[in-house]
Amino acid sequence: MDESKVVAIRVEMPDELRNQFKSAVAREGKNMKDVLLTFIKEYVANRESSKDKGAA
């Protein structure tokens, strides 16, 4: 990670959903942290590009 400061977040969810997510990413040879970070980065980028398009 290239960020100068790393923080933790806590997400509460049903145990079964967590187990399903953990299994799904493991089948892909990934880990939950990396998949969540990818999702968050893509989510933010999509919102930023939508915001930019709206301002044009």
N, C-alpha and C positions, 0 to 999 in steps of 0.2 A: 504494500500500500504506500502511496506517495503522500498521503495526508500527514501533516505535522502532528496532529493530535487525533487519537482514536478514542471514541466513546462507545459505551455499550448501550443497547436498548433492550427492553424486556417486552415480549409479546405473549400475551395470555391467549391460549386457544384450547379447544378440547384435546384431550390426550390422544384420542383416535386420529384426529387430523394431523397432529404432530408425528405420530407413528407412520401414517401414510406418506407424509411429506418426506420423512427421513428415509423410508424404504424407496420411494420414487427416485430421490437424488442418488442414493447409494447404487441403485440399478444402473444409473448413468455414469457411475464412477466419480461422482461429485460429492460435495458436502453442503450442508444446509446453509452455512455462512456464505459461501461463494455464490450459491444460487440466489439467495436473498439480496446480496450486494449487487449482483447483476440486475435483478428485477428493479431494485430501488434506483440504480443509475439510469436504466432505460426509462423508468417511469418519470423521473425528473427531466431527462432529456426530451421526452415526448411532450411534457407540459411546457417546457421552455420553448420548443419549436412551435407549439400551438399558440403560445402567447405572442411570439414574434410574428406569426402569420396574422394574428388578429390586429396587431398594431400597424400592419402595412396598409 
